[in-house]
Amino acid sequence: MTEAANWRDVKVKARAVDPSWDTEERGERRRQMRERMLATGLSQARIGNL
């Protein structure tokens, strides 16, 4: 089994590869995608309960 990755190390490597990885704009896009994903999941769960 592999060891768990240290999130801080992962973030440092990601920033080295792509400095825009941790921008506020990317964070906002991720928040919007998360909201849509959760809304879709809730809709599917409601359909499943019919």
mmCIF file of the N, C-alpha and C atoms, coordinates in Angstrom:
data_MODEL
# 
_entry.id   MODEL 
# 
loop_
_atom_site.group_PDB 
_atom_site.id 
_atom_site.type_symbol 
_atom_site.label_atom_id 
_atom_site.label_alt_id 
_atom_site.label_comp_id 
_atom_site.label_asym_id 
_atom_site.label_entity_id 
_atom_site.label_seq_id 
_atom_site.pdbx_PDB_ins_code 
_atom_site.Cartn_x 
_atom_site.Cartn_y 
_atom_site.Cartn_z 
_atom_site.occupancy 
_atom_site.B_iso_or_equiv 
_atom_site.pdbx_formal_charge 
_atom_site.auth_seq_id 
_atom_site.auth_comp_id 
_atom_site.auth_asym_id 
_atom_site.auth_atom_id 
_atom_site.pdbx_PDB_model_num 
ATOM 1   N N  . MET A 1 1  ? 0.844   -1.168 0.000   1.00 0.00 ? 1  MET A N  1 
ATOM 2   C CA . MET A 1 1  ? 0.000   0.000  0.000   1.00 0.00 ? 1  MET A CA 1 
ATOM 3   C C  . MET A 1 1  ? 0.899   1.244  0.000   1.00 0.00 ? 1  MET A C  1 
ATOM 4   N N  . THR A 1 2  ? 0.460   2.278  -0.696  1.00 0.00 ? 2  THR A N  1 
ATOM 5   C CA . THR A 1 2  ? 1.239   3.511  -0.734  1.00 0.00 ? 2  THR A CA 1 
ATOM 6   C C  . THR A 1 2  ? 0.841   4.416  0.419   1.00 0.00 ? 2  THR A C  1 
ATOM 7   N N  . GLU A 1 3  ? 1.757   5.312  0.755   1.00 0.00 ? 3  GLU A N  1 
ATOM 8   C CA . GLU A 1 3  ? 1.466   6.256  1.826   1.00 0.00 ? 3  GLU A CA 1 
ATOM 9   C C  . GLU A 1 3  ? 0.585   7.387  1.313   1.00 0.00 ? 3  GLU A C  1 
ATOM 10  N N  . ALA A 1 4  ? -0.134  7.991  2.209   1.00 0.00 ? 4  ALA A N  1 
ATOM 11  C CA . ALA A 1 4  ? -0.969  9.133  1.847   1.00 0.00 ? 4  ALA A CA 1 
ATOM 12  C C  . ALA A 1 4  ? -0.076  10.310 1.474   1.00 0.00 ? 4  ALA A C  1 
ATOM 13  N N  . ALA A 1 5  ? -0.511  11.071 0.492   1.00 0.00 ? 5  ALA A N  1 
ATOM 14  C CA . ALA A 1 5  ? 0.246   12.240 0.068   1.00 0.00 ? 5  ALA A CA 1 
ATOM 15  C C  . ALA A 1 5  ? 0.024   13.382 1.047   1.00 0.00 ? 5  ALA A C  1 
ATOM 16  N N  . ASN A 1 6  ? 1.077   14.130 1.299   1.00 0.00 ? 6  ASN A N  1 
ATOM 17  C CA . ASN A 1 6  ? 0.967   15.329 2.118   1.00 0.00 ? 6  ASN A CA 1 
ATOM 18  C C  . ASN A 1 6  ? 0.409   16.431 1.219   1.00 0.00 ? 6  ASN A C  1 
ATOM 19  N N  . TRP A 1 7  ? -0.759  16.955 1.562   1.00 0.00 ? 7  TRP A N  1 
ATOM 20  C CA . TRP A 1 7  ? -1.433  17.931 0.711   1.00 0.00 ? 7  TRP A CA 1 
ATOM 21  C C  . TRP A 1 7  ? -0.581  19.174 0.490   1.00 0.00 ? 7  TRP A C  1 
ATOM 22  N N  . ARG A 1 8  ? 0.177   19.590 1.480   1.00 0.00 ? 8  ARG A N  1 
ATOM 23  C CA . ARG A 1 8  ? 1.046   20.760 1.305   1.00 0.00 ? 8  ARG A CA 1 
ATOM 24  C C  . ARG A 1 8  ? 2.090   20.504 0.228   1.00 0.00 ? 8  ARG A C  1 
ATOM 25  N N  . ASP A 1 9  ? 2.666   19.317 0.216   1.00 0.00 ? 9  ASP A N  1 
ATOM 26  C CA . ASP A 1 9  ? 3.661   18.978 -0.808  1.00 0.00 ? 9  ASP A CA 1 
ATOM 27  C C  . ASP A 1 9  ? 3.031   18.946 -2.196  1.00 0.00 ? 9  ASP A C  1 
ATOM 28  N N  . VAL A 1 10 ? 1.829   18.419 -2.281  1.00 0.00 ? 10 VAL A N  1 
ATOM 29  C CA . VAL A 1 10 ? 1.115   18.344 -3.556  1.00 0.00 ? 10 VAL A CA 1 
ATOM 30  C C  . VAL A 1 10 ? 0.851   19.755 -4.085  1.00 0.00 ? 10 VAL A C  1 
ATOM 31  N N  . LYS A 1 11 ? 0.419   20.656 -3.212  1.00 0.00 ? 11 LYS A N  1 
ATOM 32  C CA . LYS A 1 11 ? 0.147   22.028 -3.625  1.00 0.00 ? 11 LYS A CA 1 
ATOM 33  C C  . LYS A 1 11 ? 1.408   22.734 -4.112  1.00 0.00 ? 11 LYS A C  1 
ATOM 34  N N  . VAL A 1 12 ? 2.524   22.511 -3.448  1.00 0.00 ? 12 VAL A N  1 
ATOM 35  C CA . VAL A 1 12 ? 3.786   23.119 -3.863  1.00 0.00 ? 12 VAL A CA 1 
ATOM 36  C C  . VAL A 1 12 ? 4.174   22.625 -5.258  1.00 0.00 ? 12 VAL A C  1 
ATOM 37  N N  . LYS A 1 13 ? 4.041   21.332 -5.497  1.00 0.00 ? 13 LYS A N  1 
ATOM 38  C CA . LYS A 1 13 ? 4.364   20.777 -6.818  1.00 0.00 ? 13 LYS A CA 1 
ATOM 39  C C  . LYS A 1 13 ? 3.415   21.298 -7.888  1.00 0.00 ? 13 LYS A C  1 
ATOM 40  N N  . ALA A 1 14 ? 2.138   21.395 -7.553  1.00 0.00 ? 14 ALA A N  1 
ATOM 41  C CA . ALA A 1 14 ? 1.161   21.891 -8.519  1.00 0.00 ? 14 ALA A CA 1 
ATOM 42  C C  . ALA A 1 14 ? 1.453   23.339 -8.890  1.00 0.00 ? 14 ALA A C  1 
ATOM 43  N N  . ARG A 1 15 ? 1.800   24.160 -7.910  1.00 0.00 ? 15 ARG A N  1 
ATOM 44  C CA . ARG A 1 15 ? 2.139   25.560 -8.195  1.00 0.00 ? 15 ARG A CA 1 
ATOM 45  C C  . ARG A 1 15 ? 3.401   25.666 -9.039  1.00 0.00 ? 15 ARG A C  1 
ATOM 46  N N  . ALA A 1 16 ? 4.357   24.764 -8.835  1.00 0.00 ? 16 ALA A N  1 
ATOM 47  C CA . ALA A 1 16 ? 5.590   24.789 -9.620  1.00 0.00 ? 16 ALA A CA 1 
ATOM 48  C C  . ALA A 1 16 ? 5.307   24.464 -11.086 1.00 0.00 ? 16 ALA A C  1 
ATOM 49  N N  . VAL A 1 17 ? 4.390   23.541 -11.325 1.00 0.00 ? 17 VAL A N  1 
ATOM 50  C CA . VAL A 1 17 ? 4.037   23.148 -12.686 1.00 0.00 ? 17 VAL A CA 1 
ATOM 51  C C  . VAL A 1 17 ? 3.165   24.205 -13.349 1.00 0.00 ? 17 VAL A C  1 
ATOM 52  N N  . ASP A 1 18 ? 2.187   24.736 -12.592 1.00 0.00 ? 18 ASP A N  1 
ATOM 53  C CA . ASP A 1 18 ? 1.234   25.703 -13.146 1.00 0.00 ? 18 ASP A CA 1 
ATOM 54  C C  . ASP A 1 18 ? 0.938   26.766 -12.094 1.00 0.00 ? 18 ASP A C  1 
ATOM 55  N N  . PRO A 1 19 ? 1.604   27.912 -12.180 1.00 0.00 ? 19 PRO A N  1 
ATOM 56  C CA . PRO A 1 19 ? 1.403   28.954 -11.168 1.00 0.00 ? 19 PRO A CA 1 
ATOM 57  C C  . PRO A 1 19 ? -0.045  29.435 -11.057 1.00 0.00 ? 19 PRO A C  1 
ATOM 58  N N  . SER A 1 20 ? -0.842  29.257 -12.091 1.00 0.00 ? 20 SER A N  1 
ATOM 59  C CA . SER A 1 20 ? -2.241  29.692 -12.029 1.00 0.00 ? 20 SER A CA 1 
ATOM 60  C C  . SER A 1 20 ? -3.118  28.673 -11.305 1.00 0.00 ? 20 SER A C  1 
ATOM 61  N N  . TRP A 1 21 ? -2.543  27.582 -10.874 1.00 0.00 ? 21 TRP A N  1 
ATOM 62  C CA . TRP A 1 21 ? -3.295  26.501 -10.240 1.00 0.00 ? 21 TRP A CA 1 
ATOM 63  C C  . TRP A 1 21 ? -4.045  26.978 -9.006  1.00 0.00 ? 21 TRP A C  1 
ATOM 64  N N  . ASP A 1 22 ? -3.496  27.892 -8.264  1.00 0.00 ? 22 ASP A N  1 
ATOM 65  C CA . ASP A 1 22 ? -4.062  28.283 -6.980  1.00 0.00 ? 22 ASP A CA 1 
ATOM 66  C C  . ASP A 1 22 ? -4.596  29.719 -6.992  1.00 0.00 ? 22 ASP A C  1 
ATOM 67  N N  . THR A 1 23 ? -5.056  30.194 -8.148  1.00 0.00 ? 23 THR A N  1 
ATOM 68  C CA . THR A 1 23 ? -5.569  31.556 -8.233  1.00 0.00 ? 23 THR A CA 1 
ATOM 69  C C  . THR A 1 23 ? -6.991  31.641 -7.688  1.00 0.00 ? 23 THR A C  1 
ATOM 70  N N  . GLU A 1 24 ? -7.402  32.853 -7.361  1.00 0.00 ? 24 GLU A N  1 
ATOM 71  C CA . GLU A 1 24 ? -8.756  33.073 -6.869  1.00 0.00 ? 24 GLU A CA 1 
ATOM 72  C C  . GLU A 1 24 ? -9.785  32.726 -7.945  1.00 0.00 ? 24 GLU A C  1 
ATOM 73  N N  . GLU A 1 25 ? -9.474  33.009 -9.207  1.00 0.00 ? 25 GLU A N  1 
ATOM 74  C CA . GLU A 1 25 ? -10.408 32.691 -10.298 1.00 0.00 ? 25 GLU A CA 1 
ATOM 75  C C  . GLU A 1 25 ? -10.649 31.187 -10.385 1.00 0.00 ? 25 GLU A C  1 
ATOM 76  N N  . ARG A 1 26 ? -9.587  30.428 -10.254 1.00 0.00 ? 26 ARG A N  1 
ATOM 77  C CA . ARG A 1 26 ? -9.740  28.964 -10.296 1.00 0.00 ? 26 ARG A CA 1 
ATOM 78  C C  . ARG A 1 26 ? -10.562 28.490 -9.109  1.00 0.00 ? 26 ARG A C  1 
ATOM 79  N N  . GLY A 1 27 ? -10.315 29.077 -7.948  1.00 0.00 ? 27 GLY A N  1 
ATOM 80  C CA . GLY A 1 27 ? -11.088 28.715 -6.768  1.00 0.00 ? 27 GLY A CA 1 
ATOM 81  C C  . GLY A 1 27 ? -12.567 29.003 -6.950  1.00 0.00 ? 27 GLY A C  1 
ATOM 82  N N  . GLU A 1 28 ? -12.880 30.145 -7.560  1.00 0.00 ? 28 GLU A N  1 
ATOM 83  C CA . GLU A 1 28 ? -14.278 30.494 -7.814  1.00 0.00 ? 28 GLU A CA 1 
ATOM 84  C C  . GLU A 1 28 ? -14.913 29.510 -8.795  1.00 0.00 ? 28 GLU A C  1 
ATOM 85  N N  . ARG A 1 29 ? -14.187 29.142 -9.854  1.00 0.00 ? 29 ARG A N  1 
ATOM 86  C CA . ARG A 1 29 ? -14.716 28.145 -10.812 1.00 0.00 ? 29 ARG A CA 1 
ATOM 87  C C  . ARG A 1 29 ? -14.973 26.817 -10.117 1.00 0.00 ? 29 ARG A C  1 
ATOM 88  N N  . ARG A 1 30 ? -14.079 26.417 -9.232  1.00 0.00 ? 30 ARG A N  1 
ATOM 89  C CA . ARG A 1 30 ? -14.248 25.155 -8.520  1.00 0.00 ? 30 ARG A CA 1 
ATOM 90  C C  . ARG A 1 30 ? -15.466 25.210 -7.605  1.00 0.00 ? 30 ARG A C  1 
ATOM 91  N N  . ARG A 1 31 ? -15.682 26.356 -6.932  1.00 0.00 ? 31 ARG A N  1 
ATOM 92  C CA . ARG A 1 31 ? -16.860 26.501 -6.074  1.00 0.00 ? 31 ARG A CA 1 
ATOM 93  C C  . ARG A 1 31 ? -18.144 26.390 -6.894  1.00 0.00 ? 31 ARG A C  1 
ATOM 94  N N  . GLN A 1 32 ? -18.153 27.020 -8.068  1.00 0.00 ? 32 GLN A N  1 
ATOM 95  C CA . GLN A 1 32 ? -19.334 26.959 -8.924  1.00 0.00 ? 32 GLN A CA 1 
ATOM 96  C C  . GLN A 1 32 ? -19.580 25.525 -9.409  1.00 0.00 ? 32 GLN A C  1 
ATOM 97  N N  . MET A 1 33 ? -18.518 24.837 -9.820  1.00 0.00 ? 33 MET A N  1 
ATOM 98  C CA . MET A 1 33 ? -18.668 23.449 -10.266 1.00 0.00 ? 33 MET A CA 1 
ATOM 99  C C  . MET A 1 33 ? -19.174 22.567 -9.131  1.00 0.00 ? 33 MET A C  1 
ATOM 100 N N  . ARG A 1 34 ? -18.667 22.789 -7.918  1.00 0.00 ? 34 ARG A N  1 
ATOM 101 C CA . ARG A 1 34 ? -19.091 22.002 -6.763  1.00 0.00 ? 34 ARG A CA 1 
ATOM 102 C C  . ARG A 1 34 ? -20.577 22.217 -6.489  1.00 0.00 ? 34 ARG A C  1 
ATOM 103 N N  . GLU A 1 35 ? -21.027 23.475 -6.562  1.00 0.00 ? 35 GLU A N  1 
ATOM 104 C CA . GLU A 1 35 ? -22.447 23.759 -6.350  1.00 0.00 ? 35 GLU A CA 1 
ATOM 105 C C  . GLU A 1 35 ? -23.313 23.057 -7.386  1.00 0.00 ? 35 GLU A C  1 
ATOM 106 N N  . ARG A 1 36 ? -22.889 23.101 -8.664  1.00 0.00 ? 36 ARG A N  1 
ATOM 107 C CA . ARG A 1 36 ? -23.660 22.422 -9.723  1.00 0.00 ? 36 ARG A CA 1 
ATOM 108 C C  . ARG A 1 36 ? -23.673 20.920 -9.503  1.00 0.00 ? 36 ARG A C  1 
ATOM 109 N N  . MET A 1 37 ? -22.519 20.380 -9.113  1.00 0.00 ? 37 MET A N  1 
ATOM 110 C CA . MET A 1 37 ? -22.433 18.939 -8.893  1.00 0.00 ? 37 MET A CA 1 
ATOM 111 C C  . MET A 1 37 ? -23.356 18.516 -7.752  1.00 0.00 ? 37 MET A C  1 
ATOM 112 N N  . LEU A 1 38 ? -23.340 19.281 -6.672  1.00 0.00 ? 38 LEU A N  1 
ATOM 113 C CA . LEU A 1 38 ? -24.210 18.953 -5.546  1.00 0.00 ? 38 LEU A CA 1 
ATOM 114 C C  . LEU A 1 38 ? -25.674 19.091 -5.920  1.00 0.00 ? 38 LEU A C  1 
ATOM 115 N N  . ALA A 1 39 ? -26.011 20.122 -6.676  1.00 0.00 ? 39 ALA A N  1 
ATOM 116 C CA . ALA A 1 39 ? -27.402 20.306 -7.105  1.00 0.00 ? 39 ALA A CA 1 
ATOM 117 C C  . ALA A 1 39 ? -27.839 19.156 -7.999  1.00 0.00 ? 39 ALA A C  1 
ATOM 118 N N  . THR A 1 40 ? -26.972 18.715 -8.894  1.00 0.00 ? 40 THR A N  1 
ATOM 119 C CA . THR A 1 40 ? -27.283 17.593 -9.774  1.00 0.00 ? 40 THR A CA 1 
ATOM 120 C C  . THR A 1 40 ? -27.471 16.318 -8.962  1.00 0.00 ? 40 THR A C  1 
ATOM 121 N N  . GLY A 1 41 ? -26.598 16.104 -8.001  1.00 0.00 ? 41 GLY A N  1 
ATOM 122 C CA . GLY A 1 41 ? -26.696 14.911 -7.161  1.00 0.00 ? 41 GLY A CA 1 
ATOM 123 C C  . GLY A 1 41 ? -27.979 14.890 -6.371  1.00 0.00 ? 41 GLY A C  1 
ATOM 124 N N  . LEU A 1 42 ? -28.386 16.044 -5.855  1.00 0.00 ? 42 LEU A N  1 
ATOM 125 C CA . LEU A 1 42 ? -29.644 16.107 -5.111  1.00 0.00 ? 42 LEU A CA 1 
ATOM 126 C C  . LEU A 1 42 ? -30.827 15.835 -6.028  1.00 0.00 ? 42 LEU A C  1 
ATOM 127 N N  . SER A 1 43 ? -30.793 16.372 -7.244  1.00 0.00 ? 43 SER A N  1 
ATOM 128 C CA . SER A 1 43 ? -31.873 16.129 -8.199  1.00 0.00 ? 43 SER A CA 1 
ATOM 129 C C  . SER A 1 43 ? -31.961 14.643 -8.532  1.00 0.00 ? 43 SER A C  1 
ATOM 130 N N  . GLN A 1 44 ? -30.825 14.014 -8.744  1.00 0.00 ? 44 GLN A N  1 
ATOM 131 C CA . GLN A 1 44 ? -30.820 12.590 -9.073  1.00 0.00 ? 44 GLN A CA 1 
ATOM 132 C C  . GLN A 1 44 ? -31.323 11.759 -7.893  1.00 0.00 ? 44 GLN A C  1 
ATOM 133 N N  . ALA A 1 45 ? -30.979 12.172 -6.681  1.00 0.00 ? 45 ALA A N  1 
ATOM 134 C CA . ALA A 1 45 ? -31.440 11.446 -5.511  1.00 0.00 ? 45 ALA A CA 1 
ATOM 135 C C  . ALA A 1 45 ? -32.952 11.547 -5.377  1.00 0.00 ? 45 ALA A C  1 
ATOM 136 N N  . ARG A 1 46 ? -33.493 12.711 -5.686  1.00 0.00 ? 46 ARG A N  1 
ATOM 137 C CA . ARG A 1 46 ? -34.945 12.889 -5.619  1.00 0.00 ? 46 ARG A CA 1 
ATOM 138 C C  . ARG A 1 46 ? -35.641 12.018 -6.660  1.00 0.00 ? 46 ARG A C  1 
ATOM 139 N N  . ILE A 1 47 ? -35.085 11.964 -7.857  1.00 0.00 ? 47 ILE A N  1 
ATOM 140 C CA . ILE A 1 47 ? -35.654 11.110 -8.911  1.00 0.00 ? 47 ILE A CA 1 
ATOM 141 C C  . ILE A 1 47 ? -35.597 9.649  -8.487  1.00 0.00 ? 47 ILE A C  1 
ATOM 142 N N  . GLY A 1 48 ? -34.510 9.269  -7.853  1.00 0.00 ? 48 GLY A N  1 
ATOM 143 C CA . GLY A 1 48 ? -34.351 7.890  -7.405  1.00 0.00 ? 48 GLY A CA 1 
ATOM 144 C C  . GLY A 1 48 ? -35.369 7.499  -6.354  1.00 0.00 ? 48 GLY A C  1 
ATOM 145 N N  . ASN A 1 49 ? -35.851 8.476  -5.621  1.00 0.00 ? 49 ASN A N  1 
ATOM 146 C CA . ASN A 1 49 ? -36.837 8.187  -4.561  1.00 0.00 ? 49 ASN A CA 1 
ATOM 147 C C  . ASN A 1 49 ? -38.264 8.135  -5.062  1.00 0.00 ? 49 ASN A C  1 
ATOM 148 N N  . LEU A 1 50 ? -38.494 8.445  -6.343  1.00 0.00 ? 50 LEU A N  1 
ATOM 149 C CA . LEU A 1 50 ? -39.856 8.425  -6.868  1.00 0.00 ? 50 LEU A CA 1 
ATOM 150 C C  . LEU A 1 50 ? -40.385 7.027  -7.022  1.00 0.00 ? 50 LEU A C  1 
# 
